[in-house]
Amino acid sequence: MTDTLSLQDRGHPDGICYGCGSAHPSGLHLKSHWHEDGRHVVATHTPDPQFTGWPGLVYGGLLAMLIDCHSNWTAMAYHYRAEGREAGSQPPINCVTGRLDIRYLKPTPMGVPLLLKGRVEGDVGRKSRVICEVWAGDVLTATADSVFVRVDTDQLARAAGSA
């Protein structure tokens, strides 16, 4: 990993998302970083036993949350880089999930640090395709091919208030 401070801590230190928000009081606090290869964004997470699905296996919903959060930060990191800026520079860049398509390939064991490895596939645009992999050691347990949409958070808040 090339940065010591995570993308989340740089980009939204006041974020309250349960999965990746730095300011959530009891959240998972997922931390994503650019990989040294300059192409991937990576994060590690060791699931707590409370996220057990079947005995000894990680609950698939937790994997979905980790993939969603990490893929979103992958999209935002690529947007910042495409604009020649660092995460956290103004104006902030925000994305939301447009489509989350996960394939669970193998059971994911508890007690093993998980590596999330994401990249944007194709051009970075208002809608960006993100490929994310989940690795338990040397075993690929899940993949996702998802779309993240760049948004104006003021407009998003207004839309949420009128729902």
Sequence and secondary structure as in RCSB ss.txt:
>XXXX:A:sequence
MTDTLSLQDRGHPDGICYGCGSAHPSGLHLKSHWHEDGRHVVATHTPDPQFTGWPGLVYGGLLAMLIDCHSNWTA
MAYHYRAEGREAGSQPPINCVTGRLDIRYLKPTPMGVPLLLKGRVEGDVGRKSRVICEVWAGDVLTATADSVFVR
VDTDQLARAAGSA
>XXXX:A:secstr
   SS HHHHH TT   TTT TT SSS    EEE TTSS EEEEE   GGGBSSTTBB HHHHHHHHHHHHHHHH
HHHHHHHTT  TT SS  EEEEEE  EEE S  BTTS EEEEEEEES  SSEEEEEEEEEETTEEEEEEEEEEEE
E HHHHHHHHHT 
